[in-house]
């Protein structure tokens, strides 16, 4: 089997309402997504999506994905997409780094591998069944009352796990947010306080040693060094996210005792191949993990849910579904969706998502 064509589409994904994080420092109103289809000489096609969360959240942006694919495509035509490790090695030779550029390509190769084998991705990735995955809400930064109201709205939709965005320079306000939310959660619900690297180490230590809440705290500071410094001086379990970009980052975090868990995001790491490697490392060292993608439609969400569903229960925390923040749906009725607070991956061979090209508009580029 050989890759014969790579087709790329650009999609604007407006958010249903503006979204603030990092203590209100960053605002987002739309996402720039790239859909990709790989065609083969065997008549099997695979789909992938790459979608950064804007261009200020991480060192990634939508146009960069499409520019990178233009660089990579000539070297990939003629390869067997089922040899996912080899495809990744070729991409790394042709374009060192730029992991986010490679994610859609890698996911599309996994889609083809699953279809060729007649197996869903959750099974190829190590799962024994299409396990339902808990879905967490994402609560935008606001006053304590505003954030509690958003949690109540999410609870009405079936969510029992929440990611509350805190962080900033107002220490008293952050303490008030954390205490009010932790004390005001409905019975049986859990919360992670996501700082999105907004605190300086001294601020993180002051805030977390001032609150009685012992819930998860995610990415309190910018760098791994800073987060490790904080982790040794507070009682809250620490979750790392934005500073974890390579396997070496994860090895260093483990050696330094910098966290009790991580977020595993295929788009940030380069696709399912790299995300699976890091997931397996996390299982081996006893981490708990949120497995979800950086952004995108239900296509990107579904790829991440396949990996989450194949992860042992003891190591799997809730996953976030970006497509619930969008006011458009490029693949209506398909993929992993929130049903009473959980999402289940499809059991069709491969990814289990097949967009209608006619609804995507004119392709941005075709390589053959």
C-alpha positions as CSV (number, residue, x, y, z in Angstrom):
1,X,0.0,0.0,0.0
2,X,1.3,3.5,-0.9
3,X,0.3,7.1,-0.3
4,X,-0.8,8.5,-3.6
5,X,-2.4,11.9,-2.6
6,X,-2.6,14.2,0.3
7,X,-5.4,16.8,0.3
8,X,-5.5,19.7,2.8
9,X,-8.5,21.9,3.8
10,X,-8.4,25.0,6.0
11,X,-11.4,25.6,8.3
12,X,-12.3,28.5,10.4
13,X,-13.9,27.3,13.7
14,X,-15.6,30.2,15.5
15,X,-16.1,29.7,19.3
16,X,-19.6,30.0,20.5
17,X,-18.5,32.7,22.9
18,X,-15.1,34.4,23.7
19,X,-12.9,32.3,25.9
20,X,-10.4,33.6,28.5
21,X,-7.6,31.8,30.2
22,X,-4.3,32.4,32.0
23,X,-6.0,34.8,34.5
24,X,-7.7,36.7,31.7
25,X,-4.4,37.4,29.9
26,X,-5.3,35.4,26.8
27,X,-8.6,35.7,24.8
28,X,-9.8,33.5,22.0
29,X,-12.7,33.9,19.6
30,X,-11.9,31.5,16.7
31,X,-9.6,28.6,15.8
32,X,-7.8,27.9,12.6
33,X,-8.0,24.2,11.8
34,X,-6.4,22.0,9.1
35,X,-8.2,18.9,7.8
36,X,-6.1,16.4,6.0
37,X,-6.9,13.3,3.9
38,X,-4.4,10.7,2.8
39,X,-5.4,8.6,-0.2
40,X,-3.8,5.3,-1.1
41,X,-3.5,3.0,-4.1
42,X,-5.5,0.4,-2.1
43,X,-8.6,2.6,-2.2
44,X,-8.4,3.4,1.6
45,X,-8.3,7.0,2.8
46,X,-7.4,8.3,6.2
47,X,-8.3,11.5,7.9
48,X,-6.6,13.8,10.4
49,X,-7.0,17.2,11.9
50,X,-4.5,19.7,13.4
51,X,-5.8,22.7,15.3
52,X,-3.7,24.9,17.6
53,X,-5.7,26.8,20.3
54,X,-5.1,30.1,18.6
55,X,-1.6,31.5,18.1
56,X,-0.9,32.8,21.6
57,X,-1.4,29.7,23.7
58,X,1.6,27.6,22.4
59,X,4.3,28.1,19.8
60,X,2.0,26.9,17.1
61,X,-0.4,28.5,14.6
62,X,-2.7,27.3,11.9
63,X,-0.8,28.6,8.8
64,X,2.3,26.9,10.2
65,X,0.6,23.4,9.9
66,X,-0.2,24.0,6.2
67,X,3.3,25.4,5.4
68,X,4.8,22.4,7.1
69,X,2.7,19.9,5.2
70,X,3.8,21.6,2.0
71,X,7.4,20.8,3.0
72,X,6.7,17.2,4.1
73,X,4.3,16.0,1.4
74,X,6.8,15.3,-1.4
75,X,8.8,13.0,0.9
76,X,5.6,11.1,2.0
77,X,4.1,10.3,-1.4
78,X,4.9,6.6,-2.1
79,X,5.3,5.6,1.6
80,X,3.2,2.9,3.2
81,X,1.0,4.8,5.7
82,X,0.6,1.6,7.8
83,X,4.2,1.9,8.8
84,X,3.5,4.7,11.2
85,X,6.9,4.7,13.0
86,X,8.7,4.9,9.6
87,X,6.4,7.7,8.4
88,X,7.3,9.6,11.6
89,X,11.0,9.1,11.1
90,X,10.8,10.4,7.6
91,X,8.9,13.5,8.8
92,X,11.5,14.1,11.5
93,X,14.3,14.0,8.9
94,X,12.5,16.3,6.5
95,X,11.4,18.8,9.1
96,X,13.1,18.5,12.6
97,X,10.9,19.7,15.4
98,X,7.5,21.4,14.6
99,X,5.7,18.5,16.2
100,X,2.3,20.1,15.8
101,X,2.7,20.2,12.0
102,X,2.9,16.4,11.9
103,X,-0.1,15.4,14.0
104,X,-2.8,15.4,11.3
105,X,-0.6,13.3,9.1
106,X,0.2,10.8,11.8
107,X,-3.5,10.5,12.8
108,X,-4.5,9.9,9.1
109,X,-1.9,7.1,8.9
110,X,-3.3,5.5,12.0
111,X,-6.8,5.8,10.5
112,X,-5.6,3.9,7.4
113,X,-3.8,1.3,9.5
114,X,-7.0,0.6,11.5
115,X,-9.1,0.3,8.4
116,X,-6.6,-2.0,6.8
117,X,-6.5,-4.2,9.9
118,X,-10.3,-4.1,10.4
119,X,-9.8,-2.8,13.9
120,X,-10.8,0.5,15.7
121,X,-8.0,2.7,16.9
122,X,-8.8,2.1,20.6
123,X,-8.0,-1.6,20.1
124,X,-4.8,-0.9,18.1
125,X,-3.7,1.5,20.9
126,X,-4.0,-1.2,23.6
127,X,-7.7,-1.2,24.7
128,X,-9.8,-4.2,25.3
129,X,-13.2,-2.5,24.8
130,X,-14.5,1.0,23.8
131,X,-14.5,2.3,27.3
132,X,-16.5,5.4,28.1
133,X,-14.2,8.3,29.0
134,X,-15.3,10.9,31.5
135,X,-15.5,14.4,29.9
136,X,-14.5,17.5,31.9
137,X,-16.0,20.9,31.4
138,X,-13.8,23.9,30.8
139,X,-14.7,26.9,33.0
140,X,-13.5,30.3,31.7
141,X,-11.8,32.8,34.1
142,X,-14.2,35.0,36.0
143,X,-15.3,36.0,39.5
144,X,-16.0,33.1,41.9
145,X,-19.8,33.5,41.4
146,X,-19.5,33.6,37.7
147,X,-17.3,30.5,37.6
148,X,-19.6,28.6,40.0
149,X,-22.6,29.5,37.7
150,X,-20.7,28.0,34.8
151,X,-20.0,24.8,36.7
152,X,-23.7,24.6,37.6
153,X,-24.5,24.9,33.9
154,X,-22.0,22.2,33.0
155,X,-23.4,19.9,35.7
156,X,-26.8,20.3,34.1
157,X,-25.3,18.8,30.9
158,X,-23.9,15.8,32.7
159,X,-20.4,17.0,33.5
160,X,-19.0,15.8,36.9
161,X,-15.3,16.8,36.3
162,X,-14.3,20.4,35.7
163,X,-11.3,22.4,34.7
164,X,-11.5,25.9,36.2
165,X,-9.2,28.6,34.8
166,X,-7.4,30.7,37.5
167,X,-4.2,32.6,37.6
168,X,-3.0,36.2,37.5
169,X,-1.5,38.9,39.7
170,X,-4.5,39.3,42.1
171,X,-3.6,36.8,44.8
172,X,-6.6,37.5,46.9
173,X,-9.0,36.9,44.0
174,X,-7.3,33.6,43.1
175,X,-7.5,32.4,46.7
176,X,-11.2,33.4,46.7
177,X,-11.8,31.6,43.4
178,X,-10.1,28.3,44.5
179,X,-11.8,28.2,47.9
180,X,-15.3,29.1,46.5
181,X,-15.2,26.6,43.7
182,X,-13.7,23.7,45.8
183,X,-16.3,24.3,48.5
184,X,-19.2,24.9,46.1
185,X,-18.8,21.8,43.9
186,X,-21.8,19.5,43.7
187,X,-21.5,16.3,45.6
188,X,-19.3,13.7,43.8
189,X,-17.8,16.3,41.4
190,X,-14.1,17.0,41.0
191,X,-12.1,20.0,39.8
192,X,-8.6,20.9,38.5
193,X,-7.5,24.5,38.8
194,X,-5.7,25.3,35.6
195,X,-3.3,28.2,35.8
196,X,-2.1,28.0,32.2
197,X,1.4,29.1,33.4
198,X,0.1,32.6,34.6
199,X,1.8,32.5,38.1
200,X,5.3,33.4,39.1
201,X,6.7,30.7,41.5
202,X,6.4,32.9,44.6
203,X,2.7,33.6,43.7
204,X,2.0,29.9,43.2
205,X,3.5,29.0,46.5
206,X,1.7,31.9,48.3
207,X,-1.7,31.0,46.8
208,X,-1.5,27.2,47.2
209,X,-0.2,27.4,50.8
210,X,-3.1,29.8,51.6
211,X,-5.9,27.7,50.5
212,X,-7.4,24.6,52.2
213,X,-8.4,23.0,48.9
214,X,-6.2,20.1,47.9
215,X,-7.5,19.7,44.3
216,X,-5.3,19.2,41.3
217,X,-3.4,22.3,40.1
218,X,-2.3,22.4,36.5
219,X,0.7,24.2,35.0
220,X,1.2,26.8,37.7
221,X,4.2,28.5,36.1
222,X,5.8,28.9,32.7
223,X,8.7,26.4,32.7
224,X,9.4,22.9,34.0
225,X,12.1,24.4,36.3
226,X,9.6,26.8,37.9
227,X,6.9,24.1,38.2
228,X,9.3,21.7,39.8
229,X,10.3,24.4,42.4
230,X,6.6,24.9,43.3
231,X,5.8,21.2,43.4
232,X,8.3,20.6,46.2
233,X,6.8,23.4,48.3
234,X,3.0,22.8,48.1
235,X,0.6,20.0,49.1
236,X,-1.6,20.1,46.0
237,X,-0.9,17.4,43.3
238,X,0.6,19.1,40.3
239,X,-0.5,18.4,36.7
240,X,1.9,19.6,33.9
241,X,0.8,20.6,30.4
242,X,2.2,23.4,28.3
243,X,5.9,22.7,29.2
244,X,5.7,19.0,28.2
245,X,6.5,18.9,24.5
246,X,8.9,15.9,24.1
247,X,9.7,12.5,25.7
248,X,12.8,14.2,27.3
249,X,10.5,16.7,29.0
250,X,8.5,13.9,30.5
251,X,11.6,12.0,31.6
252,X,13.0,15.1,33.3
253,X,9.7,15.9,35.1
254,X,9.6,12.3,36.4
255,X,13.2,12.4,37.6
256,X,12.7,15.7,39.4
257,X,9.4,14.7,41.0
258,X,7.8,17.8,39.3
259,X,4.3,16.4,39.0
260,X,1.8,13.6,39.8
261,X,0.2,13.7,36.3
262,X,0.4,15.2,32.8
263,X,-1.9,16.2,30.0
264,X,-1.2,14.1,26.8
265,X,-2.3,16.1,23.7
266,X,-1.6,14.5,20.3
267,X,-1.5,17.8,18.4
268,X,1.1,19.2,20.7
269,X,3.2,16.0,20.7
270,X,3.1,15.2,17.0
271,X,0.2,12.8,16.7
272,X,-1.0,9.4,18.2
273,X,2.4,7.7,17.7
274,X,4.2,10.1,20.1
275,X,1.2,10.5,22.4
276,X,1.0,6.7,22.8
277,X,4.7,6.5,23.7
278,X,4.2,9.2,26.4
279,X,1.0,7.6,27.6
280,X,2.8,4.3,28.1
281,X,5.6,6.0,30.0
282,X,3.1,7.7,32.2
283,X,1.5,4.3,33.0
284,X,4.9,2.8,33.8
285,X,5.7,5.5,36.4
286,X,2.2,5.7,37.9
287,X,1.1,9.1,36.6
288,X,-2.6,10.0,36.1
289,X,-3.3,11.6,32.7
290,X,-5.8,13.8,31.0
291,X,-5.7,12.6,27.3
292,X,-7.3,15.2,25.0
293,X,-6.3,17.4,22.1
294,X,-5.2,21.1,22.0
295,X,-8.2,22.2,19.9
296,X,-10.3,21.3,16.9
297,X,-13.6,19.7,15.8
298,X,-15.0,16.3,16.8
299,X,-12.4,14.7,14.4
300,X,-9.4,15.8,16.6
301,X,-11.4,15.0,19.8
302,X,-12.2,11.5,18.6
303,X,-8.6,10.6,17.9
304,X,-7.7,11.6,21.5
305,X,-10.7,9.7,22.9
306,X,-9.5,6.5,21.2
307,X,-6.2,6.9,23.1
308,X,-7.9,7.8,26.3
309,X,-10.2,4.8,26.1
310,X,-7.3,2.5,25.7
311,X,-5.6,3.8,28.8
312,X,-5.9,1.8,32.1
313,X,-8.7,3.2,34.4
314,X,-6.2,3.9,37.3
315,X,-4.2,6.2,35.0
316,X,-7.0,7.9,33.1
317,X,-8.5,11.1,34.2
318,X,-11.2,13.0,32.3
319,X,-10.8,14.3,28.7
320,X,-12.0,17.6,27.3
321,X,-13.9,17.9,24.1
322,X,-13.1,21.1,22.2
323,X,-15.9,20.8,19.7
324,X,-18.5,21.8,22.4
325,X,-17.0,25.3,22.4
326,X,-17.6,25.7,18.6
327,X,-20.6,27.2,16.9
328,X,-20.1,25.0,13.8
329,X,-19.8,21.2,13.4
330,X,-17.9,20.0,10.2
331,X,-18.8,16.3,10.9
332,X,-22.3,16.4,12.4
333,X,-23.3,13.2,14.1
334,X,-19.9,11.6,13.9
335,X,-17.2,10.8,16.4
336,X,-17.0,10.8,20.2
337,X,-19.7,13.0,21.7
338,X,-20.6,13.9,25.3
339,X,-23.5,11.6,26.5
340,X,-24.3,12.3,30.2
341,X,-20.8,13.3,31.0
342,X,-18.8,10.7,29.1
343,X,-17.6,10.0,25.5
344,X,-17.2,6.6,23.8
345,X,-14.9,6.1,20.8
346,X,-16.4,4.6,17.6
347,X,-15.9,0.9,17.1
348,X,-15.8,1.1,13.3
349,X,-12.3,0.2,11.8
350,X,-9.8,3.1,12.1
351,X,-10.7,6.5,13.4
352,X,-14.4,6.0,12.7
353,X,-14.9,9.5,11.3
354,X,-15.3,10.2,7.6
355,X,-15.9,13.8,6.7
356,X,-17.8,14.7,3.5
357,X,-15.3,16.6,1.4
358,X,-18.2,18.5,-0.3
359,X,-19.0,20.2,3.0
360,X,-15.4,21.3,3.6
361,X,-15.2,23.6,0.6
362,X,-12.4,24.0,-1.9
363,X,-9.1,22.3,-0.8
364,X,-6.3,24.5,0.3
365,X,-3.8,22.3,-1.5
366,X,-3.5,18.9,-3.1
367,X,-0.2,16.9,-3.3
368,X,0.2,13.9,-5.5
